[in-house]
Amino acid sequence: MSKLACLLAVAAACGDNARDAADAPPAPAIDAPAATCTAELRGNLVDRSAGSADCPTLGSGELAFALAVPQLAIPLAIALDLGPDPAPGDYSSETIHDWSVSSYQRDTAGGGGACLYSAGGSATPSGNFELALTAVDGAGGSAHGSLAITAWVLVFPGTSCGTDDTETIQLAF
């Protein structure tokens, strides 16, 4: 190959290969990741989970969770009434009186009774919660933040529920 042909080949290789943005193919669509929420229970129940099933719903001002905890007979139901127009902010059992936590566990150790996990504004004993709500989309039915709850473990006579009187529930959503 002659020197001239080599120079032309090098010049062609160094040319501007940029395309006009209008000529570029569209970028591939990237699916948004599924919402991930976490739930952690500490006390007589010890469980940790993460996934969209742990995320709350927000409808008519009620923030609601239904956590499937393997040791419990039914999902752990949590409901907090944030009012008709919930807004980001800090809430607690001192400021919200219409709230509840409930589920139960059958005693399989021989007592035949049940262990009730209970808290709420009208429960006795009431327990408590602290909610840090960072974002609310009432139209979309979603909310984001963190929630810490102390629920009571109520024991039927002759039932073995464990050594703790309370269950701590930590949620991030």
Sequence and secondary structure as in RCSB ss.txt:
>XXXX:A:sequence
MSKLACLLAVAAACGDNARDAADAPPAPAIDAPAATCTAELRGNLVDRSAGSADCPTLGSGELAFALAVPQLAIP
LAIALDLGPDPAPGDYSSETIHDWSVSSYQRDTAGGGGACLYSAGGSATPSGNFELALTAVDGAGGSAHGSLAIT
AWVLVFPGTSCGTDDTETIQLAF
>XXXX:A:secstr
  HHHHHHHHHHHTS     TTTS            EEEEEESSS EEEEEGGG  EEETTEEEEEE  TTSSS 
EEEEEE  SS  SEEEETTT  SEEEEEEEE TTTT  EEEEEEETTSSS  EEEEEEEEEETTTTEEEEEEEEE
EEEEE TT    S SEEEEEEE 
